[in-house]
Structure formats: structure tokens, C-alpha cells
Amino acid sequence: MTVPTVTPAGEYRAPHWHDALLLSLPDRLISPHTRRWIERVPLVAVVVVFTALALRLRNGASADEALAINSGRDLISSWVTQTAVTGNGEALSGARYLYPFLAATLDSVGGLFLVRAFGLACAVAAILLVSGAVAPRYSHRAGVFAATAFALSAPVVFVAALGTADAVALACLAAALWCLAARGSAATALVAGGLLTLASLLEYSTAVLVPVVLVAGAALSGVGALRRAGYAAGTTVLLTAFAYVVGAGPGARAWTDFLGDEPLSPQSWTGSLGWLVLDIGVLSALAVLGAVRLAGAGGRDALVAASLLVGSASFPAAQLWTGEAGTFDRNLAYSALFLAPLAGIALTRMSRGPWRLGPVLLILPVLVLFGVSRSGVIHGNWPDVRPVAAAILEDPGPGLYLASGPAAEALEYSTNDLPAVQWEDTYGLYAQGEDAVRVAVEDLRYETIVLHSAETGSPAEDAMEDVVLTALHDNYTDYELVASIPASGVADADVWLVYRQVSR
């Protein structure tokens, strides 16, 4: 039987559990590569736990998922019929020719499950790439701890459960960081540039993170780092410029999406700060400890710490400034991408202290607790339109339907098999003023009206919702309330109100 060899003094000594597991294996399973596979067991366990956490979050199509798929369907339909592209493409956060097309294709093959499975696969890839980016400069253990801290972050779990472009963009950023940090060829630097361009086309606002990835990747790398970072930067600039020329590039959208003209879901900065603490508070504390450790070492390590902290603060700082709450939790997944390497370094330092793994074994359950609880809370705040769609499908009447805000996209996706049913969101109607709202109800423009009783966070939008309700009540002989359906488990008053014309 093969037994572990004695490691000379002063050299790296594998953890004892490696040896124990190796000795417990049958002889037929032992080979020269066995120890390498054993080293991967913790990372495999992290991926399994992460996958289970993401798969437990189930709900109907979210507004962003539905928007992407509906836009992709419109795009494909325009290609087939040789007609102009219709749909709400301007509301997309990235190029309509990339993720929406992919999402619509996946949905046509395997439904929403396949769309979300692809997002989960991208999130898993990001976990592995974070580990691969950290391990070469620091240690295999630091890479595993970084991947663990990243995977147990509530925003990352939530993004993995969604079929949106965020998981794909997250994987592209992580892959670019890995190419720069763990690979030393010019070819991989060019690939990194292409990946950074792709990320900024998938989600325009991620373009502001491109310089951070370039600096952090160069700092994590070894000889020739500046040259390869220059290759990656040049490739990114050229490809982004080309995309802009053909009409698909981010352009000014990168900054307007990042800073925002006016928040769609406003929230006070204190409320958003509270979310930040709950979502990534423990991860941030560990990252600060890791950054202090690297800053003390000076040189390239200090640059690694500074660049990663800047990257982690970019999105939350912008959204705290603008007061946008709609995508706040989801965008914290990008912050986790930059905080995780620093947290991995801090956990590695703790695991080699006087108490060995003691502090780590105390911290990891806390990460799991926050990851499970907060991802569930974020998911629970997401209104489910499936009961509304089911009620409409029981007795669908042809005509134009109105739905509160983003719910229109999700309902359009859920009733896609009813071509006679056309959906319109309330944003365009509200922009015309109160008189236009009352006239639309009085003239019976809509066959069915679906309102969400919960407050939107925008006083102006909530006031217009009240105008619609008042108009419906004033015209009670024309519209009747046919269903009052719970929208989520967050509050009893959070319901869908379905009004339908009395006579058809």
C-alpha cells in the first residue's frame, strides 16, 4: 500500500486529513494523482453546498428574467419575419443581441429551468475561477477559503438562482481575473480582454469594473504582469469601440446605469446600508482583515488589497449615493467577487494561528447562516406572478391588459401561449398624467387590470396607483375585482388585485 512520504522540514506539509483520507482508500483507488483529487474535495463540497442553496430558491419568472426572454423572442421573431424589432429593449441592462437571445433560445429548449440552470453553472464557474486566481500567488488553502467565502455570500446565491445576465457577467469578470492572475501568456491576456468586453456588453454597468480587474489581475500575477495587462486593456478598448460602432456597445449607458438618472425603486441610504451589512457584512469584515495583512506586506500585495477594496466598494457606493434599491442586493454579488480573495487570505492566516482551524470553524457557520437566511429574505421579497397568470389563464379574454410596473413583463412571459392577450405596463400610462389614467379606465381601454397593493418606494408611483384604484371604484359598473391573490410571504397586505371588465 502506498503511504504518504515524509516532507522535509521547512517545506509545505499537507493537512493531516489529506493523509488520513489517503490511508483509508483501497489500494485499487490509489494512483500518483490521488492526492491531487483529495485536495479538491473541499472545493467540491463548497460547490455542492452552493448548488443546494441556490436550487432551494424557487419562484415564478422575475421581471428581469422575463424582460430578457421576451426581448430575445422579439429579436428572433424579427429575424424570422424580417420585421422591425419590437418590445421594451431600451429597458435592458445589456446588449439585446447577447443574453436576451441566449435566454430566449434556452427557454425555447428547456423553459425557465434551463435558463436558470445556465446561470447557476456560470456562478459555479465563477467560484472555481476565484479559487484559481488566488491560489497561485498565495496558497491552495487561500484559494479554497476565497471560493468558500464567495459561495456563501447571500447575493451570490441569489444571483445563481436567477436566470439573468448577472451570473454570466460575474463569470466573465472572474475568468478575466483568473487569466491575468494565474496564466502567463500573451494569448490569455488577449482572452482576458475579450472576457472583460463581453462582461460590459452583458451588463453595461460592469464596464466601470474593467480597470479594477486589470489592476488586480496584474498585481496578483508575476513576471510580465504590466505587459499582459496592457494587452488585455488594449483588446478591451478595441473590442468595446467596435461594439459601440455597430450599435451594441455600452457607451454612456455604462455610467448612466451605474449612477442612474432617477432611482426606480428609491430607498434611504440608511436602509441600503443595513442591507449591505446583512448581505456581506461578515465577508467585508474578513476582507478588511485580509487587506490589512496585505498592506502590511507592502509592494504588490498592498496593490492587490487596494484594487480589490476599490472594486468591492464601487457598486454599493454608487447605489447608496443614488438611493436605488431595486438591484442593490443583486449588485452586491460583484462586490463579493472582489472581497472574497481578501477574505480567503484572512481565513488562511487564522487557520495557521495557535488554534489552527478553530476560528475558521466558528466563522464558517456564521457565513452559512447569513448566506441561507439573507438569500431567502431577498428571494421572499420578489413578488410571484404565477397565481395571477393561472387566474388569467382560467378565463382569458382577448384584448389589452395593464399590469403594475415590472409585473407586465413577467405576466407577458407567463401568458405567452395566448397571442390575443397583449400586455402594457403602467409606466407609460402614468407618464401621461392623472387625467389620462382616468380616461383610460373610463374608456375601457384595458380588458383586465392587475395592480400590486404593496408600496413601490416611489411616492409618485404609489400616488398614481391610487388614482387607478379610485378610477376603478368610480367605474364599478364596468370593472369588478375578480381576484385578490397573495404576492409574497412578506406581508399580508402584499397582494395582487385583478380587475376585469364586467361585460365582454
RODO-2510 file (C-alpha; in nm, 4 decimals, decimal comma):
residues 504
     n   res          X          Y          Z
     1     m     0,0000     0,0000     0,0000
     2     t     0,1194     0,3495    -0,0801
     3     v     0,1796     0,5692     0,2244
     4     p     0,2480     0,9410     0,2432
     5     t     0,6124     1,0345     0,2313
     6     v     0,7753     1,2452     0,4987
     7     t     0,8023     1,6087     0,4000
     8     p     1,1416     1,7731     0,4662
     9     a     1,1429     2,0368     0,7377
    10     g     1,0591     2,3851     0,6193
    11     e     0,8525     2,2699     0,3207
    12     y     0,4753     2,2732     0,2826
    13     r     0,3055     1,9946     0,4779
    14     a    -0,0353     1,8797     0,3550
    15     p    -0,3140     1,8883     0,6147
    16     h    -0,3418     1,5733     0,8221
    17     w    -0,6845     1,4921     0,6870
    18     h    -0,5248     1,4504     0,3430
    19     d    -0,3098     1,1710     0,4798
    20     a    -0,5946     1,0149     0,6770
    21     l    -0,8193     1,0019     0,3710
    22     l    -0,5370     0,8679     0,1558
    23     l    -0,4636     0,5873     0,4018
    24     s    -0,8311     0,4917     0,4215
    25     l    -0,8667     0,4356     0,0476
    26     p    -0,8414     0,0841    -0,1043
    27     d    -0,5206     0,0132    -0,2917
    28     r    -0,7015    -0,0039    -0,6254
    29     l    -0,8093     0,3604    -0,5903
    30     i    -0,4623     0,4942    -0,5149
    31     s    -0,2598     0,6394    -0,8013
    32     p     0,0001     0,9141    -0,8460
    33     h    -0,2888     1,1592    -0,8916
    34     t    -0,4899     1,0549    -0,5855
    35     r    -0,3561     1,3270    -0,3582
    36     r    -0,4422     1,5881    -0,6188
    37     w    -0,8029     1,4691    -0,6248
    38     i    -0,8126     1,4657    -0,2445
    39     e    -0,7023     1,8301    -0,2402
    40     r    -1,0106     1,9131    -0,4481
    41     v    -1,2576     1,7603    -0,2008
    42     p    -1,3163     2,0860    -0,0042
    43     l    -1,3824     2,2798    -0,3243
    44     v    -1,6220     2,0129    -0,4475
    45     a    -1,8036     2,0269    -0,1127
    46     v    -1,8335     2,4065    -0,1445
    47     v    -1,9847     2,3737    -0,4920
    48     v    -2,2327     2,1091    -0,3731
    49     v    -2,3476     2,3244    -0,0799
    50     f    -2,3714     2,6311    -0,3021
    51     t    -2,5775     2,4458    -0,5622
    52     a    -2,8165     2,3223    -0,2945
    53     l    -2,8571     2,6756    -0,1549
    54     a    -2,9353     2,8154    -0,4996
    55     l    -3,1749     2,5390    -0,6055
    56     r    -3,3854     2,5807    -0,2930
    57     l    -3,4892     2,9292    -0,4161
    58     r    -3,7848     2,8727    -0,6477
    59     n    -4,0288     3,1257    -0,7824
    60     g    -4,2001     3,2377    -1,0996
    61     a    -4,0167     3,4414    -1,3614
    62     s    -3,8839     3,7693    -1,2244
    63     a    -3,9255     4,0942    -1,4150
    64     d    -3,5624     4,0913    -1,5334
    65     e    -3,5747     3,7270    -1,6412
    66     a    -3,8992     3,7850    -1,8297
    67     l    -3,7674     4,1050    -1,9891
    68     a    -3,4606     3,9242    -2,1223
    69     i    -3,6558     3,6274    -2,2573
    70     n    -3,9354     3,8404    -2,4073
    71     s    -3,6797     4,0687    -2,5737
    72     g    -3,4956     3,7666    -2,7104
    73     r    -3,8203     3,6272    -2,8505
    74     d    -3,8950     3,9609    -3,0178
    75     l    -3,5454     3,9650    -3,1649
    76     i    -3,5724     3,6114    -3,3037
    77     s    -3,9209     3,6846    -3,4370
    78     s    -3,7911     3,9942    -3,6163
    79     w    -3,5208     3,7859    -3,7828
    80     v    -3,7690     3,5222    -3,8943
    81     t    -4,0362     3,7626    -4,0188
    82     q    -3,7944     4,0279    -4,1467
    83     t    -3,9743     4,2967    -3,9468
    84     a    -3,8539     4,5664    -3,7109
    85     v    -3,7637     4,4672    -3,3565
    86     t    -4,0428     4,5414    -3,1103
    87     g    -4,0553     4,5138    -2,7328
    88     n    -3,9061     4,7057    -2,4437
    89     g    -3,5418     4,6677    -2,5431
    90     e    -3,4399     5,0053    -2,4012
    91     a    -3,5052     4,8729    -2,0508
    92     l    -3,2419     4,6017    -2,0948
    93     s    -2,9235     4,6438    -1,8929
    94     g    -2,7072     4,4996    -2,1712
    95     a    -2,6936     4,4405    -2,5456
    96     r    -3,0139     4,2764    -2,6725
    97     y    -2,8167     4,0614    -2,9166
    98     l    -2,6301     3,8740    -2,6431
    99     y    -2,8011     3,7492    -2,3289
   100     p    -3,1652     3,8043    -2,4379
   101     f    -3,1029     3,5954    -2,7492
   102     l    -2,9318     3,3249    -2,5428
   103     a    -3,2037     3,3293    -2,2749
   104     a    -3,4834     3,3019    -2,5327
   105     t    -3,3043     3,0144    -2,7034
   106     l    -3,2538     2,8262    -2,3774
   107     d    -3,6142     2,8920    -2,2764
   108     s    -3,7444     2,7524    -2,6053
   109     v    -3,5477     2,4316    -2,5415
   110     g    -3,5893     2,3723    -2,1687
   111     g    -3,8038     2,6511    -2,0294
   112     l    -3,7131     2,8780    -1,7403
   113     f    -3,5431     2,5877    -1,5608
   114     l    -3,2754     2,5643    -1,8308
   115     v    -3,2247     2,9422    -1,8301
   116     r    -3,1647     2,9337    -1,4562
   117     a    -2,9516     2,6206    -1,4770
   118     f    -2,7204     2,8032    -1,7159
   119     g    -2,6940     3,0932    -1,4709
   120     l    -2,6167     2,8513    -1,1885
   121     a    -2,3445     2,6877    -1,3989
   122     c    -2,1896     3,0308    -1,4611
   123     a    -2,1961     3,1089    -1,0886
   124     v    -2,0255     2,7761    -1,0113
   125     a    -1,7620     2,8576    -1,2725
   126     a    -1,7047     3,1937    -1,1014
   127     i    -1,6476     3,0151    -0,7692
   128     l    -1,3834     2,7874    -0,9202
   129     l    -1,2187     3,0761    -1,1044
   130     v    -1,1938     3,2858    -0,7874
   131     s    -1,0110     2,9985    -0,6227
   132     g    -0,7847     2,9583    -0,9241
   133     a    -0,6990     3,3284    -0,9294
   134     v    -0,5968     3,3421    -0,5627
   135     a    -0,4127     3,0107    -0,5223
   136     p    -0,1051     3,0720    -0,7463
   137     r     0,0129     3,3815    -0,5584
   138     y    -0,0870     3,2857    -0,2067
   139     s    -0,1758     2,9207    -0,1474
   140     h    -0,4194     2,6451    -0,2354
   141     r    -0,5796     2,6894     0,1053
   142     a    -0,6303     3,0625     0,0444
   143     g    -0,7971     2,9797    -0,2872
   144     v    -1,0365     2,7334    -0,1224
   145     f    -1,1241     2,9787     0,1545
   146     a    -1,1787     3,2575    -0,1008
   147     a    -1,4133     3,0351    -0,3004
   148     t    -1,5966     2,9392     0,0193
   149     a    -1,6466     3,2994     0,1302
   150     f    -1,7671     3,3915    -0,2177
   151     a    -2,0077     3,0973    -0,2484
   152     l    -2,1667     3,1547     0,0921
   153     s    -2,2478     3,5199     0,0222
   154     a    -2,6234     3,5760     0,0027
   155     p    -2,6125     3,7974    -0,3110
   156     v    -2,4105     3,5356    -0,4992
   157     v    -2,6576     3,2617    -0,4008
   158     f    -2,9448     3,4833    -0,5119
   159     v    -2,7837     3,5660    -0,8474
   160     a    -2,7180     3,1955    -0,9070
   161     a    -3,0902     3,1251    -0,8622
   162     l    -3,1867     3,3850    -1,1245
   163     g    -3,1798     3,3455    -1,4995
   164     t    -3,0317     3,6899    -1,5645
   165     a    -2,7149     3,8185    -1,7260
   166     d    -2,5568     3,8931    -1,3870
   167     a    -2,4307     3,5380    -1,3334
   168     v    -2,2777     3,5319    -1,6829
   169     a    -2,1129     3,8721    -1,6360
   170     l    -1,9846     3,7604    -1,2956
   171     a    -1,8270     3,4527    -1,4542
   172     c    -1,6672     3,6658    -1,7278
   173     l    -1,5101     3,9019    -1,4736
   174     a    -1,3835     3,6093    -1,2647
   175     a    -1,2455     3,4383    -1,5751
   176     a    -1,0649     3,7555    -1,6820
   177     l    -0,9131     3,7885    -1,3346
   178     w    -0,8022     3,4251    -1,3486
   179     c    -0,6477     3,4679    -1,6957
   180     l    -0,4400     3,7617    -1,5738
   181     a    -0,3504     3,6222    -1,2306
   182     a    -0,2908     3,2539    -1,2987
   183     r    -0,1727     3,2461    -1,6599
   184     g     0,1423     3,3979    -1,8008
   185     s     0,0978     3,4073    -2,1782
   186     a     0,0045     3,6911    -2,4088
   187     a    -0,2735     3,4772    -2,5557
   188     t    -0,4543     3,4504    -2,2222
   189     a    -0,4163     3,8262    -2,1772
   190     l    -0,5981     3,8766    -2,5068
   191     v    -0,8658     3,6334    -2,3893
   192     a    -0,8991     3,8349    -2,0686
   193     g    -0,9590     4,1476    -2,2753
   194     g    -1,2310     3,9708    -2,4707
   195     l    -1,3945     3,8494    -2,1495
   196     l    -1,3940     4,1979    -1,9997
   197     t    -1,5568     4,3327    -2,3145
   198     l    -1,8177     4,0582    -2,3032
   199     a    -1,8970     4,1348    -1,9388
   200     s    -1,9528     4,5040    -2,0165
   201     l    -2,1821     4,4134    -2,3074
   202     l    -2,3839     4,1710    -2,0963
   203     e    -2,4260     4,4273    -1,8182
   204     y    -2,3324     4,7795    -1,9256
   205     s    -2,2652     4,8995    -1,5710
   206     t    -1,9884     4,6409    -1,5196
   207     a    -1,7696     4,8435    -1,7576
   208     v    -1,6663     5,0508    -1,4542
   209     l    -1,5126     4,7351    -1,3031
   210     v    -1,2852     4,6651    -1,6010
   211     p    -0,9928     4,8825    -1,4762
   212     v    -1,0197     4,7192    -1,1330
   213     v    -0,9893     4,3689    -1,2806
   214     l    -0,6908     4,4775    -1,4921
   215     v    -0,5051     4,6259    -1,1933
   216     a    -0,5922     4,3413    -0,9554
   217     g    -0,5016     4,0781    -1,2146
   218     a    -0,1677     4,2421    -1,2819
   219     a    -0,0929     4,2737    -0,9092
   220     l    -0,1777     3,9065    -0,8491
   221     s     0,0399     3,7983    -1,1412
   222     g     0,4140     3,7564    -1,1647
   223     v     0,6734     3,8479    -1,4241
   224     g     0,5433     4,0427    -1,7244
   225     a     0,2261     4,1466    -1,5470
   226     l     0,2226     4,5015    -1,6826
   227     r     0,2790     4,3856    -2,0390
   228     r    -0,0039     4,1337    -2,0253
   229     a    -0,2336     4,3815    -1,8519
   230     g    -0,1578     4,6222    -2,1368
   231     y    -0,2531     4,3552    -2,3912
   232     a    -0,5790     4,2923    -2,2085
   233     a    -0,6577     4,6631    -2,1784
   234     g    -0,5838     4,7263    -2,5460
   235     t    -0,8027     4,4345    -2,6503
   236     t    -1,0853     4,5589    -2,4306
   237     v    -1,0671     4,9098    -2,5754
   238     l    -1,0614     4,7901    -2,9359
   239     l    -1,3446     4,5397    -2,8953
   240     t    -1,5585     4,7839    -2,6979
   241     a    -1,5039     5,0540    -2,9604
   242     f    -1,6038     4,8095    -3,2342
   243     a    -1,9161     4,7102    -3,0417
   244     y    -2,0052     5,0765    -2,9988
   245     v    -1,9654     5,1420    -3,3721
   246     v    -2,2029     4,8589    -3,4601
   247     g    -2,4533     4,9830    -3,2012
   248     a    -2,4070     4,7209    -2,9289
   249     g    -2,1523     4,8821    -2,7004
   250     p    -2,2224     5,0294    -2,3575
   251     g    -2,1161     5,3838    -2,4388
   252     a    -2,2673     5,6347    -2,1982
   253     r    -2,5047     5,3645    -2,0667
   254     a    -2,2190     5,2305    -1,8549
   255     w    -2,2231     5,5473    -1,6446
   256     t    -2,5967     5,6215    -1,6556
   257     d    -2,6784     5,2648    -1,5472
   258     f    -2,4072     5,2831    -1,2821
   259     l    -2,5053     5,6178    -1,1327
   260     g    -2,8652     5,6343    -1,2551
   261     d    -3,0654     5,9408    -1,3540
   262     e    -3,3501     5,8778    -1,1110
   263     p    -3,3955     5,5685    -0,8914
   264     l    -3,6824     5,3443    -0,9987
   265     s    -3,7022     5,1916    -0,6508
   266     p    -3,5813     5,4661    -0,4141
   267     q    -3,4637     5,3868    -0,0641
   268     s    -3,2826     5,5836     0,2055
   269     w    -2,9097     5,5317     0,2322
   270     t    -2,9520     5,4045     0,5878
   271     g    -3,1862     5,1300     0,4681
   272     s    -2,9478     5,0258     0,1913
   273     l    -2,6563     5,0321     0,4346
   274     g    -2,8470     4,7977     0,6618
   275     w    -2,8981     4,5590     0,3691
   276     l    -2,5267     4,5769     0,2907
   277     v    -2,4335     4,4808     0,6473
   278     l    -2,6717     4,1856     0,6434
   279     d    -2,5746     4,0711     0,2935
   280     i    -2,1951     4,0994     0,3004
   281     g    -2,1121     4,2379     0,6457
   282     v    -1,9179     3,9325     0,7670
   283     l    -1,7456     3,8973     0,4286
   284     s    -1,6464     4,2664     0,4377
   285     a    -1,5037     4,2352     0,7889
   286     l    -1,2909     3,9379     0,6846
   287     a    -1,1820     4,1242     0,3702
   288     v    -1,0660     4,4221     0,5754
   289     l    -0,8563     4,1885     0,7915
   290     g    -0,7049     4,0366     0,4789
   291     a    -0,6399     4,3799     0,3300
   292     v    -0,4607     4,4946     0,6460
   293     r    -0,2461     4,1833     0,6279
   294     l    -0,1510     4,2528     0,2650
   295     a    -0,0998     4,6249     0,3214
   296     g     0,1499     4,5411     0,5952
   297     a     0,3489     4,3328     0,3477
   298     g     0,3686     4,6310     0,1113
   299     g     0,4657     4,6261    -0,2549
   300     r     0,2470     4,4268    -0,4899
   301     d     0,0418     4,2805    -0,2055
   302     a    -0,0642     4,6308    -0,0994
   303     l    -0,1742     4,6998    -0,4579
   304     v    -0,3793     4,3783    -0,4555
   305     a    -0,5555     4,4909    -0,1377
   306     a    -0,6218     4,8438    -0,2622
   307     s    -0,7571     4,7393    -0,6026
   308     l    -0,9854     4,4708    -0,4610
   309     l    -1,1274     4,7078    -0,1984
   310     v    -1,1961     4,9710    -0,4648
   311     g    -1,3726     4,7144    -0,6807
   312     s    -1,5835     4,5904    -0,3910
   313     a    -1,6962     4,9418    -0,2982
   314     s    -1,7854     5,0626    -0,6488
   315     f    -2,1441     4,9399    -0,6842
   316     p    -2,2648     4,9872    -0,3251
   317     a    -2,1141     5,3374    -0,3077
   318     a    -2,2922     5,4403    -0,6290
   319     q    -2,6254     5,2982    -0,5196
   320     l    -2,6001     5,4451    -0,1707
   321     w    -2,5445     5,7805    -0,3409
   322     t    -2,8356     5,7487    -0,5849
   323     g    -3,0723     5,5724    -0,3448
   324     e    -3,1517     5,2899    -0,5883
   325     a    -3,2745     4,9768    -0,4114
   326     g    -3,4103     4,7663    -0,6981
   327     t    -3,0815     4,5998    -0,7897
   328     f    -2,8885     4,6722    -0,4703
   329     d    -2,8775     4,3164    -0,3317
   330     r    -2,8033     4,1653    -0,6700
   331     n    -2,5166     4,4039    -0,7459
   332     l    -2,3525     4,3131    -0,4166
   333     a    -2,2543     3,9870    -0,5873
   334     y    -1,9964     4,1908    -0,7800
   335     s    -1,8687     4,3300    -0,4507
   336     a    -1,8375     3,9740    -0,3182
   337     l    -1,6200     3,8858    -0,6175
   338     f    -1,3551     4,1343    -0,5015
   339     l    -1,3984     4,0833    -0,1284
   340     a    -1,3654     3,7034    -0,1424
   341     p    -0,9895     3,6884    -0,2225
   342     l    -0,9124     3,9153     0,0722
   343     a    -1,1426     3,7136     0,2986
   344     g    -0,9681     3,3948     0,1840
   345     i    -0,6318     3,5389     0,2819
   346     a    -0,7670     3,6371     0,6252
   347     l    -0,9151     3,2921     0,6861
   348     t    -0,5890     3,1301     0,5789
   349     r    -0,3993     3,3392     0,8297
   350     m    -0,6447     3,2396     1,1047
   351     s    -0,6174     2,8709     1,0152
   352     r    -0,2410     2,8775     1,0734
   353     g    -0,2530     3,0509     1,4094
   354     p    -0,2176     2,8952     1,7545
   355     w    -0,5685     2,7489     1,7410
   356     r    -0,5312     2,6149     1,3855
   357     l    -0,8782     2,5790     1,2325
   358     g    -1,0679     2,6826     1,5461
   359     p    -1,1520     3,0419     1,4419
   360     v    -1,2373     2,9287     1,0897
   361     l    -1,4766     2,6636     1,2166
   362     l    -1,6533     2,9361     1,4145
   363     i    -1,6717     3,1801     1,1242
   364     l    -1,7906     2,9421     0,8508
   365     p    -2,1232     2,8594     1,0243
   366     v    -2,1876     3,2337     1,0535
   367     l    -2,1285     3,2725     0,6793
   368     v    -2,3650     2,9815     0,6119
   369     l    -2,6290     3,1319     0,8419
   370     f    -2,6229     3,4702     0,6724
   371     g    -2,5994     3,3133     0,3267
   372     v    -2,9057     3,0966     0,3862
   373     s    -3,1190     3,3492     0,5737
   374     r    -3,0456     3,6576     0,3650
   375     s    -3,0749     3,4843     0,0269
   376     g    -3,4123     3,3540     0,1441
   377     v    -3,5233     3,7012     0,2522
   378     i    -3,4129     3,8599    -0,0769
   379     h    -3,5930     3,5880    -0,2656
   380     g    -3,9031     3,6259    -0,0472
   381     n    -3,9288     3,9957    -0,1349
   382     w    -3,9693     3,9026    -0,5006
   383     p    -4,3423     3,9053    -0,5933
   384     d    -4,4646     3,5875    -0,7599
   385     v    -4,6930     3,6392    -1,0616
   386     r    -4,7680     3,2695    -1,1203
   387     p    -5,1014     3,2737    -0,9291
   388     v    -5,2090     3,5793    -1,1295
   389     a    -5,1168     3,4126    -1,4572
   390     a    -5,3079     3,0999    -1,3506
   391     a    -5,6180     3,3081    -1,2735
   392     i    -5,5977     3,4793    -1,6125
   393     l    -5,5435     3,1512    -1,7981
   394     e    -5,8638     3,0101    -1,6459
   395     d    -6,0744     3,2639    -1,8370
   396     p    -5,8607     3,4665    -2,0803
   397     g    -6,0321     3,7398    -2,2728
   398     p    -5,8699     3,8898    -2,5823
   399     g    -5,7540     4,2459    -2,5561
   400     l    -5,5063     4,4786    -2,3912
   401     y    -5,4063     4,4052    -2,0303
   402     l    -5,2471     4,6516    -1,7855
   403     a    -5,0146     4,5459    -1,5037
   404     s    -4,8253     4,7357    -1,2341
   405     g    -4,4724     4,8262    -1,3316
   406     p    -4,2368     4,5348    -1,3984
   407     a    -4,5074     4,2724    -1,3422
   408     a    -4,6201     4,3222    -1,7029
   409     e    -4,3052     4,1573    -1,8379
   410     a    -4,3414     3,8525    -1,6111
   411     l    -4,7110     3,8169    -1,6945
   412     e    -4,6395     3,8510    -2,0650
   413     y    -4,3889     3,5677    -2,0336
   414     s    -4,6323     3,3509    -1,8365
   415     t    -4,9148     3,4035    -2,0876
   416     n    -4,7007     3,3722    -2,3980
   417     d    -4,9297     3,0989    -2,5361
   418     l    -5,2169     3,3491    -2,5603
   419     p    -5,1394     3,5659    -2,8652
   420     a    -5,4707     3,7526    -2,8260
   421     v    -5,3579     3,8851    -2,4879
   422     q    -5,1340     4,1927    -2,5086
   423     w    -4,9671     4,3456    -2,2023
   424     e    -4,8815     4,7041    -2,1181
   425     d    -4,7009     4,8282    -1,8083
   426     t    -4,8175     5,1251    -1,6039
   427     y    -4,5017     5,3340    -1,6566
   428     g    -4,6110     5,4738    -1,9926
   429     l    -4,9652     5,5399    -1,8730
   430     y    -4,8523     5,7147    -1,5536
   431     a    -4,6206     5,9406    -1,7517
   432     q    -4,9289     6,0884    -1,9255
   433     g    -5,0744     6,2210    -1,6001
   434     e    -5,3768     6,1609    -1,3796
   435     d    -5,6350     6,2693    -1,6372
   436     a    -5,5009     6,0183    -1,8903
   437     v    -5,5242     5,7431    -1,6284
   438     r    -5,8874     5,8213    -1,5502
   439     v    -5,9780     5,8443    -1,9200
   440     a    -5,8113     5,5075    -1,9923
   441     v    -6,0259     5,3411    -1,7250
   442     e    -6,3463     5,5212    -1,8235
   443     d    -6,2982     5,4346    -2,1933
   444     l    -6,2483     5,0657    -2,1059
   445     r    -5,9126     5,0609    -2,2796
   446     y    -5,7994     4,7562    -2,0800
   447     e    -5,9753     4,4223    -2,0653
   448     t    -5,8032     4,3375    -1,7360
   449     i    -5,6012     4,5485    -1,4904
   450     v    -5,3562     4,3919    -1,2425
   451     l    -5,2331     4,6091    -0,9570
   452     h    -4,9810     4,5354    -0,6832
   453     s    -5,1031     4,6590    -0,3455
   454     a    -4,7562     4,6886    -0,1862
   455     e    -4,5786     5,0231    -0,1851
   456     t    -4,3192     5,0656    -0,4582
   457     g    -4,0966     5,3006    -0,2598
   458     s    -4,1709     5,5812    -0,5059
   459     p    -4,4316     5,8290    -0,3709
   460     a    -4,5165     5,9452    -0,7243
   461     e    -4,5814     5,5919    -0,8484
   462     d    -4,7807     5,4992    -0,5381
   463     a    -4,9942     5,8112    -0,5879
   464     m    -5,0713     5,7077    -0,9465
   465     e    -5,1656     5,3592    -0,8265
   466     d    -5,4215     5,5279    -0,6003
   467     v    -5,5551     5,7188    -0,8996
   468     v    -5,6108     5,3908    -1,0865
   469     l    -5,7869     5,2345    -0,7875
   470     t    -6,0094     5,5394    -0,7458
   471     a    -6,0992     5,5325    -1,1150
   472     l    -6,1813     5,1613    -1,0926
   473     h    -6,4046     5,2170    -0,7915
   474     d    -6,5781     5,5093    -0,9628
   475     n    -6,6453     5,2832    -1,2597
   476     y    -6,7556     4,9816    -1,0565
   477     t    -7,0283     4,9019    -1,3080
   478     d    -6,7643     4,8450    -1,5760
   479     y    -6,4855     4,6784    -1,3722
   480     e    -6,5096     4,4268    -1,0917
   481     l    -6,2472     4,2837    -0,8565
   482     v    -6,2311     3,9172    -0,9548
   483     a    -5,9262     3,8085    -0,7545
   484     s    -5,7145     3,9159    -0,4588
   485     i    -5,4035     3,6983    -0,4628
   486     p    -5,1103     3,6977    -0,2146
   487     a    -4,7994     3,8242    -0,3917
   488     s    -4,5402     3,7044    -0,1411
   489     g    -4,4984     3,5747     0,2107
   490     v    -4,3524     3,9022     0,3366
   491     a    -4,6709     4,0846     0,4350
   492     d    -5,0405     4,0010     0,4451
   493     a    -5,1215     4,3285     0,2696
   494     d    -4,8943     4,2431    -0,0232
   495     v    -5,1488     4,1171    -0,2777
   496     w    -5,2277     4,1232    -0,6470
   497     l    -5,5608     4,2910    -0,7276
   498     v    -5,7124     4,1641    -1,0524
   499     y    -5,9874     4,3799    -1,2043
   500     r    -6,1773     4,2646    -1,5122
   501     q    -6,4400     4,4259    -1,7326
   502     v    -6,7872     4,3215    -1,6264
   503     s    -6,9137     4,2710    -1,9819
   504     r    -6,7104     4,1462    -2,2738
***
